[in-house]
Amino acid sequence: MSTHAPKLPNTPNRPNEARVVPLRPPVPQGPQAPASREPLWRDLVGDVLRRERLAQERTLKDVAEAARISMPYLSEVERGRKEASSEVLAAAARALGLGLGDLLSLAQDELARYARGRTAPTAQYGGLCLAA
């Protein structure tokens, strides 16, 4: 007696066979350019933090000390590697002279710009920086 299951004929409507339903649409084959991925919130917030820090010509160490956050952790937040808590984001924003609302509003502006079909957010700072 064989331990293998008998081979079933290829019939389209077999009542006892499981159907596989793909969770994602099929990936187009060929030379088409891949669709750009929507940015993650942590990437947007990190980009804003880094852009603001660089616009103020401050070091990672300086901002981390002012925010009472470890320098490696702040670096990971800026690079979008860590999903920071609201307390950490508020501390980092305060260290840069921003409120939490300001930080999140700037990140939302980046997301809106992306959603309108412009290029993905970049780490380059192209805005105006005012100092008191």
All heavy atoms as an XYZ file, in Angstrom:
1001
protein
N       0.846     -1.184      0.000
C       0.000      0.000      0.000
C       0.892      1.248      0.000
O       1.838      1.340      0.747
C      -0.908     -0.032      1.219
C      -1.791      1.144      1.303
S      -2.977      0.881      2.601
C      -4.358      1.615      1.861
N       0.570      2.211     -0.797
C       1.346      3.441     -0.945
C       0.958      4.432      0.139
O      -0.199      4.538      0.527
C       1.086      4.031     -2.326
O       1.712      5.277     -2.417
N       1.935      5.216      0.619
C       1.656      6.243      1.623
C       1.308      7.574      0.987
O       0.956      8.513      1.668
C       2.882      6.440      2.540
O       3.978      6.800      1.730
C       3.165      5.179      3.340
N       1.457      7.682     -0.314
C       1.143      8.926     -1.011
C      -0.346      8.982     -1.329
O      -0.976      7.981     -1.614
C       1.936      9.036     -2.316
C       3.422      9.044     -2.087
N       4.050     10.099     -1.503
C       4.376      8.121     -2.352
C       5.335      9.831     -1.410
N       5.563      8.625     -1.922
N      -0.886     10.200     -1.292
C      -2.293     10.386     -1.642
C      -2.456     10.184     -3.136
O      -1.554     10.493     -3.919
C      -2.747     11.779     -1.252
N      -3.607      9.661     -3.551
C      -3.822      9.462     -4.993
C      -3.869     10.798     -5.710
O      -4.343     11.791     -5.171
C      -5.167      8.741     -5.062
C      -5.840      9.033     -3.773
C      -4.763      9.260     -2.757
N      -3.356     10.838     -6.908
C      -3.340     12.055     -7.715
C      -4.735     12.280     -8.285
O      -5.333     11.402     -8.876
C      -2.321     11.902     -8.841
C      -2.039     13.190     -9.547
C      -0.852     13.050    -10.442
C      -0.545     14.412    -11.022
N       0.645     14.406    -11.818
N      -5.253     13.487     -8.064
C      -6.589     13.840     -8.545
C      -6.493     14.442     -9.938
O      -5.539     15.165    -10.242
C      -7.260     14.837     -7.599
C      -7.473     14.351     -6.169
C      -7.986     15.491     -5.319
C      -8.439     13.192     -6.136
N      -7.477     14.185    -10.757
C      -7.468     14.801    -12.090
C      -7.669     16.311    -11.980
O      -8.242     16.799    -11.016
C      -8.641     14.126    -12.802
C      -9.533     13.640    -11.719
C      -8.637     13.334    -10.542
N      -7.188     17.062    -12.952
C      -7.337     18.517    -12.971
C      -8.728     18.905    -13.440
O      -8.958     19.145    -14.612
C      -6.303     19.162    -13.899
C      -4.972     19.323    -13.223
O      -4.917     19.381    -12.003
N      -3.914     19.390    -13.997
N      -9.643     18.966    -12.517
C     -10.995     19.419    -12.835
C     -11.223     20.725    -12.108
O     -10.797     20.877    -10.962
C     -12.065     18.383    -12.411
O     -11.913     18.134    -11.027
C     -11.909     17.093    -13.202
N     -11.894     21.703    -12.734
C     -12.028     23.031    -12.143
C     -12.871     23.068    -10.868
O     -12.634     23.889    -10.012
C     -12.657     23.872    -13.244
C     -13.190     22.924    -14.244
C     -12.464     21.630    -14.071
N     -13.861     22.225    -10.705
C     -14.754     22.328     -9.552
C     -14.690     21.079     -8.680
O     -15.604     20.284     -8.633
C     -16.201     22.557    -10.005
C     -16.363     23.882    -10.699
O     -15.755     24.852    -10.302
N     -17.174     23.926    -11.735
N     -13.600     20.932     -7.966
C     -13.483     19.817     -7.032
C     -13.987     20.300     -5.685
O     -13.400     21.223     -5.096
C     -12.043     19.356     -6.936
C     -11.604     18.644     -8.213
C     -10.251     18.106     -8.012
N      -9.315     19.245     -8.018
C      -8.115     19.196     -8.534
N      -7.662     18.079     -9.035
N      -7.347     20.237     -8.527
N     -15.040     19.729     -5.129
C     -15.642     20.249     -3.912
C     -14.769     20.112     -2.671
O     -14.918     20.879     -1.735
C     -16.928     19.437     -3.772
C     -16.711     18.214     -4.581
C     -15.751     18.590     -5.666
N     -13.840     19.198     -2.621
C     -13.058     18.978     -1.403
C     -11.658     19.562     -1.472
O     -10.814     19.224     -0.670
C     -12.962     17.469     -1.117
C     -14.312     16.896     -0.776
O     -15.151     17.590     -0.224
N     -14.525     15.643     -1.120
N     -11.397     20.433     -2.413
C     -10.059     20.998     -2.550
C     -10.063     22.448     -2.087
O     -10.976     23.210     -2.378
C      -9.597     20.932     -4.008
C      -8.155     21.346     -4.150
C      -7.660     21.122     -5.551
O      -7.781     19.988     -6.041
O      -7.168     22.091     -6.134
N      -9.028     22.834     -1.320
C      -8.903     24.214     -0.832
C      -8.562     25.137     -1.983
O      -7.817     24.771     -2.893
C      -7.813     24.292      0.227
N      -9.123     26.314     -1.943
C      -8.845     27.333     -2.944
C      -7.850     28.332     -2.378
O      -7.983     28.750     -1.234
C     -10.137     28.067     -3.270
C     -10.400     28.236     -4.727
C     -11.688     28.934     -4.948
N     -11.575     30.271     -4.355
C     -12.506     31.196     -4.423
N     -13.614     30.957     -5.047
N     -12.338     32.358     -3.881
N      -6.872     28.715     -3.129
C      -5.891     29.697     -2.690
C      -6.301     31.058     -3.224
O      -6.478     31.227     -4.427
C      -4.478     29.333     -3.191
C      -3.478     30.405     -2.797
C      -4.067     27.977     -2.660
N      -6.464     32.012     -2.304
C      -6.841     33.370     -2.677
C      -5.659     34.275     -2.345
O      -5.254     34.372     -1.189
C      -8.101     33.838     -1.911
C      -8.454     35.268     -2.272
C      -9.252     32.899     -2.172
N      -5.055     34.932     -3.330
C      -3.898     35.793     -3.043
C      -4.307     36.998     -2.210
O      -5.379     37.577     -2.414
C      -3.408     36.211     -4.428
C      -4.564     36.001     -5.337
C      -5.405     34.916     -4.740
N      -3.460     37.373     -1.243
C      -3.732     38.522     -0.391
C      -3.305     39.829     -1.035
O      -3.811     40.885     -0.708
C      -3.021     38.359      0.952
C      -3.476     37.167      1.775
C      -2.636     37.063      3.043
C      -4.942     37.282      2.129
N      -2.356     39.754     -1.930
C      -1.867     40.944     -2.617
C      -2.117     40.798     -4.105
O      -2.122     39.692     -4.630
C      -0.369     41.103     -2.397
C      -0.015     41.349     -0.972
C       1.466     41.602     -0.836
N       1.777     41.773      0.567
C       2.822     41.255      1.167
N       3.698     40.565      0.469
N       3.031     41.435      2.437
N      -2.297     41.904     -4.803
C      -2.450     41.798     -6.258
C      -1.151     41.285     -6.859
O      -0.070     41.486     -6.305
C      -2.751     43.229     -6.707
C      -2.324     44.097     -5.586
C      -2.377     43.276     -4.337
N      -1.233     40.624     -7.993
C      -0.009     40.104     -8.614
C       0.933     41.237     -9.001
O       0.518     42.319     -9.393
C      -0.513     39.355     -9.839
C      -1.911     39.810    -10.062
C      -2.431     40.330     -8.761
N       2.219     40.971     -8.856
C       3.253     41.944     -9.214
C       3.421     41.922    -10.722
O       3.587     40.858    -11.310
C       4.585     41.584     -8.519
C       5.681     42.537     -8.933
C       4.409     41.568     -7.021
N       3.340     43.096    -11.376
C       3.493     43.121    -12.835
C       4.887     42.655    -13.230
O       5.871     43.027    -12.612
C       3.256     44.574    -13.219
C       3.414     45.357    -11.968
C       3.144     44.429    -10.827
N       4.952     41.861    -14.257
C       6.225     41.364    -14.778
C       6.657     42.247    -15.941
O       5.834     42.819    -16.631
C       6.056     39.912    -15.262
C       5.621     38.950    -14.170
C       6.647     38.805    -13.061
O       7.828     38.830    -13.322
N       6.188     38.693    -11.839
N       7.933     42.336    -16.142
C       8.423     43.093    -17.284
C       9.157     44.348    -16.874
O       9.448     44.585    -15.697
N       9.426     45.241    -17.815
C      10.257     46.414    -17.560
C       9.520     47.588    -16.923
O      10.045     48.686    -16.892
C      10.758     46.784    -18.963
C       9.664     46.341    -19.868
C       9.106     45.085    -19.227
N       8.303     47.387    -16.433
C       7.568     48.497    -15.827
C       8.248     48.934    -14.533
O       8.793     48.132    -13.797
C       6.132     48.081    -15.508
C       5.329     47.701    -16.720
C       3.971     47.149    -16.317
O       3.740     46.767    -15.193
N       3.072     47.102    -17.277
N       8.181     50.215    -14.249
C       8.753     50.741    -13.012
C       7.847     50.361    -11.848
O       6.630     50.439    -11.955
C       8.873     52.262    -13.101
N       8.428     49.943    -10.712
C       7.595     49.588     -9.569
C       6.917     50.821     -8.993
O       7.472     51.918     -9.008
C       8.593     48.992     -8.573
C       9.922     49.542     -8.968
C       9.836     49.805    -10.447
N       5.683     50.639     -8.506
C       4.941     51.746     -7.904
C       5.646     52.171     -6.620
O       6.148     51.344     -5.871
C       3.512     51.310     -7.604
N       5.694     53.473     -6.361
C       6.360     53.944     -5.158
C       5.500     53.612     -3.934
O       4.278     53.660     -3.987
C       6.620     55.443     -5.246
O       5.400     56.131     -5.367
N       6.171     53.251     -2.881
C       5.518     52.854     -1.647
C       5.188     54.087     -0.828
O       5.993     55.015     -0.734
C       6.486     51.952     -0.879
C       5.848     51.131      0.182
C       6.905     50.340      0.910
N       7.165     51.107      2.113
C       8.322     51.255      2.694
N       9.369     50.705      2.216
N       8.453     51.979      3.780
N       4.024     54.109     -0.222
C       3.648     55.231      0.637
C       4.589     55.278      1.834
O       4.884     54.248      2.429
C       2.200     55.056      1.106
C       1.666     56.262      1.831
C       0.178     56.149      2.082
O      -0.246     55.133      2.650
O      -0.539     57.072      1.700
N       5.086     56.454      2.190
C       6.058     56.534      3.296
C       5.398     56.205      4.635
O       4.216     56.443      4.843
C       6.515     57.993      3.254
C       5.419     58.724      2.579
C       4.792     57.758      1.612
N       6.189     55.659      5.526
C       5.715     55.370      6.880
C       5.769     56.647      7.706
O       6.611     57.516      7.488
C       6.592     54.295      7.527
C       6.602     52.937      6.848
C       7.603     52.008      7.529
C       5.213     52.323      6.854
N       4.875     56.751      8.681
C       4.806     57.928      9.544
C       6.134     58.142     10.259
O       6.630     59.258     10.364
C       3.655     57.773     10.533
C       3.422     58.979     11.373
C       3.611     59.080     12.713
C       2.948     60.268     10.943
N       3.287     60.350     13.142
C       2.880     61.096     12.073
C       2.592     60.788      9.702
C       2.466     62.416     12.016
C       2.174     62.119      9.641
C       2.114     62.911     10.780
N       6.759     57.066     10.738
C       8.024     57.216     11.464
C       9.117     57.767     10.555
O       9.994     58.497     11.019
C       8.441     55.891     12.104
C       8.802     54.817     11.129
C       9.293     53.570     11.848
N       9.669     52.577     10.886
C       9.123     51.382     10.789
N       8.179     51.034     11.624
N       9.535     50.534      9.877
N       9.070     57.442      9.259
C      10.044     58.007      8.313
C       9.820     59.501      8.131
O      10.774     60.289      8.094
C       9.953     57.312      6.956
C      10.419     55.863      6.999
O      11.334     55.563      7.790
O       9.872     55.050      6.242
N       8.566     59.900      8.023
C       8.242     61.314      7.834
C       8.648     62.137      9.055
O       9.264     63.201      8.927
C       6.743     61.477      7.572
C       6.224     60.857      6.276
C       4.705     60.831      6.278
C       6.753     61.607      5.084
N       8.299     61.651     10.246
C       8.638     62.365     11.482
C      10.156     62.441     11.637
O      10.706     63.485     11.998
C       7.965     61.701     12.701
C       8.477     62.290     14.003
C       6.451     61.850     12.621
N      10.832     61.339     11.364
C      12.290     61.332     11.459
C      12.940     62.309     10.498
O      13.891     63.007     10.859
N      12.406     62.369      9.276
C      12.929     63.329      8.293
C      12.768     64.767      8.780
O      13.676     65.586      8.637
C      12.214     63.180      6.945
C      12.635     61.947      6.175
O      13.666     61.330      6.527
O      11.927     61.595      5.210
N      11.610     65.061      9.368
C      11.367     66.421      9.870
C      12.326     66.739     11.017
O      12.920     67.824     11.054
C       9.895     66.591     10.312
C       9.693     67.899     11.053
C       8.964     66.523      9.097
N      12.497     65.804     11.940
C      13.419     66.039     13.062
C      14.835     66.306     12.554
O      15.488     67.262     12.992
C      13.427     64.839     14.012
C      12.212     64.680     14.911
C      12.273     63.349     15.650
C      12.108     65.837     15.898
N      15.300     65.479     11.648
C      16.661     65.652     11.134
C      16.793     66.958     10.364
O      17.767     67.699     10.526
C      17.047     64.482     10.232
C      18.446     64.675      9.626
C      18.998     63.430      9.065
N      19.380     62.581     10.183
C      19.882     61.372     10.065
N      20.050     60.852      8.880
N      20.217     60.671     11.118
N      15.803     67.278      9.537
C      15.851     68.513      8.747
C      15.888     69.733      9.668
O      16.675     70.659      9.447
C      14.644     68.561      7.815
C      14.694     69.700      6.832
C      13.573     69.637      5.822
N      12.265     69.666      6.455
C      11.321     68.753      6.274
N      11.514     67.725      5.491
N      10.156     68.871      6.890
N      15.066     69.728     10.706
C      15.046     70.867     11.639
C      16.370     70.973     12.403
O      16.886     72.064     12.602
C      13.870     70.732     12.618
C      12.513     70.923     11.965
C      12.327     72.307     11.372
O      12.758     73.308     11.989
O      11.749     72.405     10.278
N      16.900     69.832     12.824
C      18.183     69.843     13.546
C      19.297     70.393     12.665
O      20.081     71.249     13.091
C      18.524     68.431     14.023
C      19.859     68.341     14.740
C      20.133     66.961     15.274
N      20.235     65.945     14.253
C      21.299     65.732     13.484
N      22.368     66.496     13.599
N      21.303     64.756     12.584
N      19.362     69.934     11.423
C      20.403     70.409     10.513
C      20.210     71.876     10.142
O      21.191     72.611      9.979
C      20.438     69.536      9.260
C      20.871     68.079      9.490
C      20.744     67.279      8.197
C      22.278     68.012     10.056
N      18.972     72.314     10.029
C      18.698     73.721      9.713
C      19.184     74.630     10.842
O      19.592     75.770     10.598
C      17.209     73.932      9.474
N      19.166     74.112     12.061
C      19.653     74.877     13.213
C      21.149     74.668     13.448
O      21.711     75.206     14.407
C      18.876     74.470     14.474
C      17.416     74.827     14.426
C      16.654     74.344     15.648
O      17.238     74.080     16.702
N      15.334     74.245     15.524
N      21.777     73.881     12.568
C      23.202     73.573     12.663
C      23.569     73.016     14.028
O      24.573     73.388     14.632
C      24.049     74.789     12.304
C      23.828     75.260     10.882
C      24.667     76.468     10.508
O      25.347     77.041     11.382
O      24.625     76.843      9.328
N      22.737     72.096     14.508
C      22.974     71.463     15.813
C      23.379     70.017     15.609
O      22.993     69.382     14.635
C      21.721     71.559     16.673
C      21.413     73.007     17.043
C      20.159     73.158     17.816
N      20.249     72.552     19.135
C      19.196     72.446     19.942
N      18.019     72.899     19.572
N      19.326     71.879     21.112
N      24.150     69.520     16.539
C      24.592     68.134     16.459
C      23.544     67.212     17.062
O      22.699     67.626     17.857
C      25.922     67.928     17.206
O      25.700     68.169     18.606
C      27.015     68.837     16.666
N      23.649     65.958     16.692
C      22.783     64.930     17.252
C      22.977     64.865     18.767
O      22.005     64.766     19.533
C      23.123     63.592     16.600
C      22.164     62.440     16.765
C      20.796     62.769     16.181
C      22.711     61.196     16.107
N      24.228     64.975     19.203
C      24.536     64.925     20.636
C      23.875     66.074     21.382
O      23.282     65.875     22.449
C      26.050     64.966     20.831
C      26.475     64.884     22.279
C      27.982     64.945     22.420
C      28.343     64.879     23.894
N      29.726     65.193     24.140
N      23.952     67.265     20.826
C      23.364     68.451     21.456
C      21.856     68.296     21.637
O      21.325     68.536     22.725
C      23.682     69.686     20.599
C      23.000     70.944     21.104
O      23.002     71.183     22.325
O      22.461     71.685     20.259
N      21.170     67.879     20.589
C      19.703     67.743     20.659
C      19.313     66.592     21.588
O      18.376     66.712     22.379
C      19.100     67.561     19.251
C      17.608     67.286     19.322
C      19.374     68.798     18.407
N      20.053     65.493     21.522
C      19.752     64.348     22.389
C      19.901     64.727     23.859
O      19.052     64.367     24.691
C      20.661     63.172     22.044
N      20.952     65.456     24.183
C      21.145     65.892     25.578
C      20.041     66.841     26.015
O      19.512     66.723     27.119
C      22.512     66.551     25.740
C      23.656     65.567     25.733
C      25.026     66.243     25.795
O      25.105     67.489     25.758
O      26.022     65.496     25.872
N      19.679     67.781     25.163
C      18.622     68.738     25.505
C      17.278     68.039     25.681
O      16.468     68.431     26.522
C      18.519     69.812     24.425
N      17.048     66.973     24.912
C      15.778     66.236     24.989
C      15.825     65.127     26.037
O      14.801     64.504     26.316
C      15.458     65.631     23.623
N      17.022     64.876     26.596
C      17.222     63.784     27.553
C      16.868     62.430     26.932
O      16.159     61.625     27.511
C      16.465     64.049     28.846
C      16.905     65.339     29.517
C      16.168     65.597     30.797
N      16.323     64.491     31.731
C      17.027     64.530     32.858
N      17.635     65.639     33.182
N      17.104     63.488     33.642
N      17.348     62.238     25.702
C      17.178     61.002     24.942
C      18.587     60.519     24.611
O      19.475     61.344     24.373
C      16.415     61.264     23.622
C      15.059     61.887     23.874
C      16.265     59.994     22.804
C      14.386     62.398     22.603
N      18.798     59.215     24.573
C      20.132     58.741     24.201
C      20.402     59.105     22.739
O      19.485     59.108     21.902
C      20.260     57.235     24.417
O      19.614     56.521     23.391
N      21.645     59.410     22.466
C      22.024     59.804     21.110
C      21.752     58.690     20.091
O      21.202     58.970     19.022
C      23.493     60.232     21.080
C      23.885     60.938     19.808
S      25.528     61.654     19.867
C      26.542     60.215     20.016
N      22.087     57.418     20.387
C      21.777     56.367     19.405
C      20.271     56.230     19.147
O      19.858     55.982     18.013
C      22.341     55.096     20.041
C      23.377     55.571     20.999
C      22.890     56.906     21.488
N      19.457     56.409     20.196
C      18.010     56.287     20.004
C      17.484     57.421     19.126
O      16.687     57.193     18.211
C      17.276     56.263     21.343
C      15.807     55.956     21.189
C      15.388     54.661     20.905
C      14.850     56.954     21.306
C      14.046     54.366     20.748
C      13.505     56.674     21.148
C      13.112     55.383     20.869
O      11.787     55.096     20.698
N      17.927     58.645     19.386
C      17.493     59.776     18.559
C      17.927     59.570     17.108
O      17.158     59.863     16.188
C      18.047     61.093     19.101
C      17.642     62.349     18.333
C      16.122     62.502     18.257
C      18.273     63.594     18.943
N      19.111     59.053     16.912
C      19.576     58.768     15.554
C      18.656     57.763     14.864
O      18.306     57.935     13.693
C      21.007     58.223     15.593
O      21.419     57.815     14.308
N      18.260     56.719     15.593
C      17.362     55.720     15.009
C      15.986     56.308     14.705
O      15.363     55.956     13.710
C      17.246     54.509     15.926
C      18.516     53.680     15.935
C      18.370     52.398     16.719
O      17.735     52.412     17.794
O      18.892     51.379     16.239
N      15.518     57.209     15.561
C      14.231     57.875     15.306
C      14.332     58.723     14.051
O      13.456     58.672     13.183
C      13.791     58.732     16.527
C      12.601     59.615     16.179
C      13.450     57.822     17.716
N      15.415     59.491     13.920
C      15.609     60.335     12.735
C      15.679     59.509     11.451
O      15.236     59.959     10.405
C      16.888     61.164     12.872
C      16.776     62.370     13.764
C      18.012     63.250     13.691
O      19.012     62.888     13.025
O      17.984     64.334     14.304
N      16.246     58.313     11.529
C      16.372     57.463     10.345
C      15.133     56.614     10.097
O      15.085     55.844      9.145
C      17.602     56.560     10.477
C      18.902     57.341     10.363
C      20.134     56.455     10.475
N      20.264     55.985     11.855
C      20.492     54.712     12.196
N      20.623     53.786     11.277
N      20.610     54.371     13.452
N      14.103     56.747     10.952
C      12.869     55.988     10.765
C      12.993     54.537     11.182
O      12.175     53.710     10.803
N      13.989     54.207     11.988
C      14.192     52.824     12.436
C      13.386     52.502     13.685
O      13.148     51.349     13.989
C      15.673     52.558     12.734
C      16.583     52.822     11.584
C      16.621     51.640     10.644
N      17.699     51.772      9.676
C      17.503     52.049      8.410
N      16.290     52.226      7.963
N      18.518     52.146      7.573
N      13.020     53.527     14.449
C      12.266     53.337     15.691
C      10.967     54.112     15.637
O      10.900     55.213     15.111
C      13.069     53.812     16.912
C      14.309     53.021     17.185
C      13.983     51.638     17.695
C      15.263     50.892     18.013
N      15.034     49.543     18.440
N       9.935     53.526     16.202
C       8.615     54.157     16.325
C       8.588     54.805     17.712
O       8.341     54.136     18.714
C       7.549     53.057     16.211
C       6.153     53.533     15.968
C       5.895     53.854     14.509
O       6.114     53.009     13.635
O       5.441     54.976     14.271
N       8.896     56.084     17.784
C       9.042     56.770     19.069
C       7.684     57.051     19.708
O       6.693     57.279     19.017
C       9.807     58.076     18.873
N       7.683     57.059     21.038
C       6.461     57.400     21.780
C       6.190     58.896     21.651
O       7.070     59.677     21.278
C       6.630     57.032     23.253
O       7.596     57.887     23.859
N       4.990     59.286     22.013
C       4.641     60.712     21.940
C       5.491     61.522     22.916
O       5.831     62.673     22.640
C       3.150     60.917     22.211
O       2.788     60.393     23.466
N       5.866     60.934     24.047
C       6.716     61.629     25.015
C       8.094     61.916     24.428
O       8.640     63.005     24.585
C       6.869     60.814     26.310
C       5.613     60.727     27.136
C       4.699     59.568     26.735
O       5.038     58.833     25.774
O       3.654     59.402     27.376
N       8.661     60.920     23.740
C       9.982     61.098     23.119
C       9.897     62.127     22.000
O      10.764     63.007     21.881
C      10.527     59.746     22.601
C      11.738     59.948     21.707
C      10.860     58.828     23.763
N       8.849     62.049     21.181
C       8.700     63.019     20.087
C       8.529     64.431     20.638
O       9.097     65.383     20.098
C       7.517     62.644     19.198
C       7.678     61.367     18.389
C       6.402     61.088     17.593
C       8.884     61.439     17.470
N       7.752     64.577     21.710
C       7.549     65.900     22.312
C       8.867     66.443     22.862
O       9.175     67.627     22.691
C       6.492     65.821     23.412
N       9.662     65.582     23.499
C      10.950     66.021     24.048
C      11.901     66.445     22.934
O      12.578     67.478     23.040
C      11.570     64.902     24.888
N      11.956     65.675     21.863
C      12.823     66.018     20.737
C      12.366     67.320     20.080
O      13.184     68.174     19.727
C      12.852     64.882     19.724
N      11.060     67.467     19.930
C      10.518     68.692     19.332
C      10.858     69.898     20.209
O      11.306     70.939     19.700
C       9.012     68.571     19.151
N      10.664     69.786     21.532
C      10.981     70.894     22.455
C      12.459     71.256     22.381
O      12.814     72.436     22.434
C      10.605     70.525     23.889
C       9.162     70.788     24.242
C       8.914     70.722     25.748
N       9.420     69.483     26.341
C       8.739     68.339     26.429
N       7.512     68.276     25.964
N       9.279     67.273     26.992
N      13.314     70.243     22.274
C      14.754     70.502     22.186
C      15.093     71.297     20.931
O      16.101     72.004     20.891
C      15.526     69.188     22.208
N      14.247     71.199     19.914
C      14.450     71.941     18.664
C      13.653     73.245     18.619
O      13.606     73.911     17.596
C      14.064     71.054     17.474
C      14.983     69.857     17.239
C      14.352     68.874     16.263
C      16.340     70.321     16.739
N      12.991     73.569     19.717
C      12.208     74.803     19.766
C      10.847     74.682     19.109
O      10.237     75.681     18.741
N      10.360     73.449     18.950
C       9.053     73.199     18.346
C       8.125     72.580     19.381
O       8.581     71.998     20.355
C       9.179     72.205     17.182
C      10.080     72.565     16.015
C      10.256     71.357     15.102
C       9.485     73.723     15.242
N       6.844     72.689     19.134
C       5.873     71.942     19.916
C       5.602     70.616     19.221
O       5.944     70.436     18.041
N       4.983     69.697     19.937
C       4.644     68.418     19.329
C       3.707     68.623     18.142
O       3.857     67.995     17.105
C       4.003     67.485     20.367
C       3.590     66.101     19.871
C       4.794     65.335     19.341
C       2.917     65.318     20.991
N       2.766     69.553     18.285
C       1.848     69.859     17.184
C       2.573     70.371     15.951
O       2.222     70.016     14.820
N       3.601     71.196     16.172
C       4.403     71.713     15.052
C       5.100     70.574     14.313
O       5.088     70.509     13.079
C       5.467     72.701     15.544
C       4.877     73.909     16.240
O       3.798     74.369     15.813
O       5.500     74.393     17.207
N       5.702     69.672     15.085
C       6.411     68.535     14.496
C       5.463     67.671     13.671
O       5.744     67.332     12.523
C       7.072     67.700     15.600
C       7.697     66.380     15.170
C       8.875     66.616     14.236
C       8.115     65.577     16.385
N       4.321     67.341     14.255
C       3.373     66.482     13.562
C       2.745     67.187     12.362
O       2.461     66.551     11.346
C       2.298     65.990     14.531
C       2.828     65.162     15.710
C       1.686     64.703     16.593
C       3.660     63.991     15.237
N       2.546     68.490     12.461
C       2.010     69.252     11.338
C       2.989     69.261     10.163
O       2.584     69.101      9.005
C       1.699     70.679     11.786
O       1.229     71.442     10.705
N       4.277     69.418     10.455
C       5.286     69.388      9.391
C       5.346     68.004      8.736
O       5.465     67.899      7.513
C       6.655     69.771      9.954
C       6.813     71.240     10.345
C       8.092     71.444     11.160
C       6.817     72.132      9.119
N       5.225     66.959      9.553
C       5.224     65.597      8.994
C       3.972     65.371      8.150
O       4.028     64.744      7.084
C       5.311     64.569     10.124
N       2.842     65.902      8.602
C       1.594     65.769      7.840
C       1.707     66.506      6.511
O       1.220     66.024      5.493
C       0.416     66.304      8.662
C      -0.943     66.023      8.061
C      -1.387     67.058      7.039
O      -0.967     68.206      7.076
N      -2.234     66.649      6.122
N       2.365     67.655      6.502
C       2.569     68.394      5.259
C       3.382     67.559      4.264
O       3.092     67.557      3.064
C       3.295     69.716      5.517
C       2.435     70.726      6.260
O       1.196     70.532      6.340
O       3.007     71.708      6.783
N       4.395     66.852      4.763
C       5.195     65.975      3.896
C       4.324     64.868      3.308
O       4.424     64.551      2.129
C       6.353     65.346      4.690
C       7.425     66.311      5.094
C       8.268     66.756      3.922
O       8.556     65.930      3.041
O       8.645     67.933      3.901
N       3.466     64.281      4.143
C       2.597     63.206      3.673
C       1.598     63.735      2.643
O       1.346     63.091      1.625
C       1.860     62.561      4.850
C       0.970     61.370      4.511
C       1.776     60.255      3.859
C       0.288     60.866      5.777
N       1.047     64.923      2.886
C       0.104     65.523      1.933
C       0.794     65.809      0.607
O       0.222     65.584     -0.456
C      -0.488     66.801      2.517
N       2.027     66.288      0.666
C       2.794     66.558     -0.548
C       2.992     65.259     -1.341
O       2.855     65.239     -2.553
C       4.143     67.176     -0.166
C       4.753     68.007     -1.240
C       5.987     68.777     -0.766
N       5.633     69.780      0.226
C       6.166     69.860      1.447
N       7.080     69.028      1.833
N       5.792     70.800      2.278
N       3.289     64.191     -0.636
C       3.460     62.888     -1.289
C       2.137     62.436     -1.909
O       2.104     61.970     -3.031
C       3.942     61.855     -0.264
C       4.021     60.470     -0.840
C       5.148     60.057     -1.530
C       2.963     59.587     -0.718
C       5.222     58.797     -2.085
C       3.029     58.326     -1.272
C       4.155     57.937     -1.952
O       4.217     56.697     -2.503
N       1.045     62.596     -1.168
C      -0.269     62.141     -1.632
C      -0.740     62.916     -2.863
O      -1.475     62.386     -3.687
C      -1.290     62.272     -0.512
N      -0.311     64.164     -2.999
C      -0.697     64.956     -4.171
C       0.062     64.538     -5.417
O      -0.123     65.104     -6.482
C      -0.465     66.441     -3.901
C      -1.522     67.073     -3.014
C      -1.421     68.588     -3.026
N      -0.147     69.078     -2.536
C       0.100     69.437     -1.277
N      -0.830     69.348     -0.378
N       1.291     69.883     -0.926
N       0.946     63.566     -5.269
C       1.641     63.053     -6.442
C       3.007     63.630     -6.677
O       3.640     63.333     -7.679
N       3.468     64.437     -5.769
C       4.827     64.943     -5.923
C       5.802     63.842     -5.553
O       5.425     62.763     -5.136
C       5.049     66.159     -5.020
C       4.205     67.336     -5.446
C       4.562     68.546     -4.655
N       3.652     69.631     -4.985
C       3.584     70.741     -4.307
N       4.346     70.927     -3.265
N       2.744     71.682     -4.654
N       7.057     64.149     -5.645
C       8.071     63.152     -5.313
C       8.003     62.828     -3.835
O       7.492     63.607     -3.034
C       9.483     63.674     -5.647
O       9.703     64.870     -4.900
C       9.628     63.913     -7.129
N       8.545     61.673     -3.482
C       8.585     61.244     -2.084
C       9.379     62.259     -1.267
O      10.280     62.922     -1.783
C       9.203     59.870     -1.981
N       9.056     62.398      0.009
C       9.767     63.360      0.852
C      11.273     63.075      0.869
O      11.692     61.934      0.833
C       9.180     63.119      2.241
C       7.949     62.337      2.035
C       8.055     61.662      0.718
N      12.037     64.140      0.913
C      13.485     63.982      0.954
C      14.017     64.608      2.218
O      13.336     65.391      2.885
C      14.149     64.671     -0.262
O      13.875     66.081     -0.171
C      13.648     64.122     -1.565
N      15.239     64.305      2.523
C      15.857     64.844      3.720
C      16.450     66.234      3.461
O      16.970     66.849      4.368
C      16.933     63.888      4.219
N      16.395     66.717      2.248
C      16.947     68.034      1.929
C      16.036     69.113      2.474
O      14.819     69.044      2.357
C      17.084     68.198      0.416
C      18.032     67.204     -0.218
C      19.455     67.394      0.277
O      19.884     68.501      0.505
N      20.155     66.290      0.449
N      16.623     70.136      3.048
C      15.837     71.228      3.610
C      15.766     72.344      2.594
O      16.779     72.872      2.167
C      16.468     71.727      4.908
C      15.622     72.749      5.604
C      14.471     72.371      6.275
C      15.942     74.091      5.552
C      13.689     73.289      6.890
C      15.157     75.028      6.167
C      14.024     74.626      6.848
O      13.239     75.555      7.463
N      14.547     72.697      2.192
C      14.400     73.737      1.193
C      13.584     74.900      1.701
O      13.172     75.756      0.934
N      13.345     74.955      3.002
C      12.477     75.983      3.542
C      13.248     77.135      4.159
O      14.454     77.271      4.022
N      12.539     77.938      4.885
C      13.088     79.106      5.541
C      13.230     78.802      7.024
O      12.330     78.237      7.634
C      12.129     80.284      5.333
C      12.466     81.597      6.039
C      13.761     82.162      5.466
C      11.336     82.577      5.837
N      14.344     79.124      7.590
C      14.570     78.892      9.016
C      14.713     80.240      9.706
O      15.564     81.042      9.343
C      15.838     78.047      9.220
S      16.184     77.737     10.956
N      13.863     80.492     10.681
C      13.910     81.742     11.425
C      14.504     81.481     12.800
O      14.155     80.516     13.458
C      12.501     82.324     11.569
C      11.773     82.644     10.274
C      10.358     83.112     10.566
C      12.516     83.695      9.486
N      15.389     82.319     13.230
C      15.989     82.176     14.555
C      15.675     83.409     15.380
O      15.631     84.528     14.858
C      17.484     81.990     14.425
N      15.445     83.200     16.647
C      15.106     84.329     17.538
C      16.351     84.879     18.181
O      17.307     84.259     18.388
C      14.127     83.879     18.599
